[in-house]
Amino acid sequence: MVDFYYLPGSSPCRSVIMAAKAVGVELNKKLLNLQAGEHLTPEFLKINPQHTIPTLVDNGFALWESRAILVYLAEKYGKTDSLYPKCPKKRALINQKLYFDMGTLYQSFANYYYPQVFAKAPADPEAFKKIEAAFEFLNTFLEGQTYVAGDSLTVADIAILATVSSFEVAKFDISKYANVNKWYENAKKVTPGWDENWAGCLEFKKYFD
């Protein structure tokens, strides 16, 4: 059994849920109440000293950082290598987009929205410009492409889908970016676990209503 410590509203957690669905792994889901400090208990710190979610524990093997988890699930449990191909060049493009998600796209979301949501800070127009720049990059990457890395669904699409769906519930206008919008509409249809991802998004949405 694969234990999964998570919150349904978190896009990194939701990406893992979709990846697990894609490879046919059942997750033993364990909700962590961060506001109650459940991630800081001695029991959880023993599993993950960085005390972050998502955290996966597969028969005693503990792993955190969602994009590392996506790759692990694809490599260990994928029936084929389609989600994370063995070809070094294809894999490099997927890694590039995973790092883009972590360091640019998702980071721009966190930098702009989290201070407003969790610290009641005013919106920072400079941080908003970083979001727009990230979407411009993604729009360029997707020129003539159905998927973000290569010609089929990969873990890069799953990671970015979780992030972009968070932007949607935060009321960011994705429709301004035609290539992203087209990719997003397709990704929602072809990604296993999309329904559960969207349910988590709707839970997250209450912070923006």
N, C-alpha and C positions, 0 to 999 in steps of 0.2 A: 504493500500500500504506500502511495505517495502522499505524504502530509503537505498541506499547502496553507501557509499563514498569510492572510490577506485582508483587504477591505474591498468590497465590491465597487466602490466609487473610484478607486485608484486606477488610472489607465495602465501603469506598468503591471498591476495585478491582473487587469482584464486581458492584457496581451497574453499572459501565461495561460489563462483559462482557455482562450481561443487556440493557442498552440497545443495544449493538452488534448483538446477536442479533435484537432486535426490529426494527431498521431494515435488517438484512441486510448489515452491514459486517463483513468479515473482518479480524480483528486479528492483526497480526504480533507475537505475545506475546514479551516480553523480560523474563525473571525478573530481579529485582534482589535481591541478597543484602545486606540492610541491615546485618546483623551483621558482614559482611566489609567494610562501608563502600563498597559499589559505587555507592551514591547520592552519594558525596562525591568521585568521580573528576572530574578536569578535564573529561572528555568529557560526563559527565552534567550537571555544573554549567553547562556551556555551553548545554545544552538547557533546564534548569530550575534557575536560581540558588537557588530555594527548596528544592531537593533533596528534594521530596516525591513520594510515589506516591499514586494513579495519575498518570502523565504520558502524554499522547497526542501523537504527532507525525504530522500528516496532510500529506504532501507538503511538509515543511519548516515547517509551522505547528505550533508547540508550545503545548500547553495543559495546565494542571494544575488541581486542585480538582475533585473528582469530579462535583459537581452542575453546575458550569459545563460539564464535558465531556458530561454527559447531555443538556443543553439543546442544545449544539452538534451532537451526533450526530442528535438529533431534527430540528433545523432544517435541517441540511445534507443528511441522508440519508433522512429519513422519506419514505415513498411518499405518505403523507397527513399531515395535521397533528394526527392523533389523540393522539399522545404529548405534544405541546406545542402546543395549539390557538392559532390566530392571534387569537381573541377576547381583548381586553385583560382582561376580567373573569375568564375561565377561566384565563388565563395568570397573573393575579395570585394566584389561589387556589393554583395549582401552585407558584408562587414562594414563597408563604407557607409551604407544607408542606415545600418543600426547605430553607428557612431554619430551620424548626422541627426538621427532621431534623439539620441541621448544628449548630445552636446549643443544642438542648435534648435531643433523644432520643439521637443518637449521642454527643453531648458527655457525657451522663450515663453512658453505657457506658464511655467512655474514662476518665472521672474515677474511676469505681468499680473497674473491672476492671484497667486497665493498670498501676496501681501494684502490685497484687497479683501480676500475671503477670510483669511485667518488672523490678520492683524488690523483689519478695518482701515488700512492705509488708503490714501487717495490714488487714483489711477496715474501711472507714470507714462506720459506720452512717448518718452524715449524708449521705454521697454516695449510699448506697442509697436513702434517702428521696427524693432527686432523681430516681432511676430510677422509683420508684413514682409520683411526681408527673407525670413525663413520660408514663408509660403511662396515667394517669388522663386527661390532656389528650387523648391519641390516642384513647382509648376514647370520650370525649365527641365529638371530631370525627367519629367513625365512626358515631354514632347514626343509624340509618336509612340509612346509606350503604354501598354495596358497594365503593366506591373512595375514596381519601383526598381527592381533589380533583376533583369533578365526577362524571359518570356513566359513565366508561369508564377503562380503564387509561391512566395517564400516567407521565411520568418521576418524578413524586412517589411513586407507588406503588413504582416500581423502587428508588428510593433507600431508602425506608423498609423495603421488603422485605429488602434486604441487611442493614440494621441489625437488624431484628427477628429475622432468622435467626441473627445473632450472639448475641443474647440467649438464643435457644433452646439453642445449644450451650454457653453459659455457665451453663446450668441455671436461668435465671430463669423463674419460673412465669407464662407468658403466659396460661394458661387462666383466671386470676383476672379477666381483662379480656375479657368476653364479646364485645364488638364487635370488639376487636382480634383475638381468636382466630378469629372468623368471617371477618373480612377476610383474615387470614393464610392460612387454609385455602384460600380462593378464589384469592388472589394466587399461591400456589404452583402452582395448576393452570393459570392463564391467562398467566403471565409467561414469555415466551421466555427460554431459558437458565437456567431454575430448576435443572436437573440439575447444571450446571457450578457454579452458586452453591452448591449443597448440598455438592458435592465439596470446594469451598474451605472451607466451614464445618467439614467433618469434619477437614480439615487443621488448622484453627484450634482445634478441639476438644481436641487433645492438650495444649494449655496448661491445660485445665480438668480433665483426668482425673487 
